Amino acid sequence: MITVSDRSRSAVLALTELAQRAAPGPVATVEIAERRGVPLHCLEQVFSALRRAGILRSQRGVKGGYSFRRPAAEVTVLEVVEAVDGPLRRPEGDDGPARHAAADELWDEVRERLADLLGGITVAELAEREARFDSALMFHI
């Protein structure tokens, strides 16, 4: 099954916020949750998974929070989704229960294309895209 959950969407939103802040130190989860409208308990679970995956690092204490373990320009959206939801691609040699060649081939191709698309976009690029949208002039009639 191909799954990109709301948790993954929340993770991408939160990491985009973290990338846009470009703060040298950690940012508190409560700040990110409030800014992006993500429930704090959900964000804490997601950030915990991202820390275990090596995408984020955490710092405890009054000035604690989360920061990127490596630059946002090196973190792909695919890595984020797979850290939260698990692998998108079918593992090699996993034929699962009874395979139906044509349909299974189609879904395998869909998984590959989605993984390629998400693997080609970094969190930094997404933050840049969002900044361009935010700075675009809006005309209302």
Stockholm file with secondary structure:
# STOCKHOLM 1.0

chainA/1-141         MITVSDRSRSAVLALTELAQRAAPGPVATVEIAERRGVPLHCLEQVFSALRRAGILRSQRGVKGGYSFRRPAAEVTVLEVVEAVDGPLRRPEGDDGPARHAAADELWDEVRERLADLLGGITVAELAEREARFDSALMFHI
#=GR chainA/1-141 SS CCCCCHHHHHHHHHHHHHHHHCCSSCBCHHHHHHHHTCCHHHHHHHHHHHHHTTSEEEECSTTCEEEESSCGGGCBHHHHHHHHHCCSSCCTTCCCSSCCHHHHHHHHHHHHHHHHHHHTCBHHHHHHHHHHHHHSCCCCC
#=GC SS_cons         CCCCCHHHHHHHHHHHHHHHHCCSSCBCHHHHHHHHTCCHHHHHHHHHHHHHTTSEEEECSTTCEEEESSCGGGCBHHHHHHHHHCCSSCCTTCCCSSCCHHHHHHHHHHHHHHHHHHHTCBHHHHHHHHHHHHHSCCCCC
//
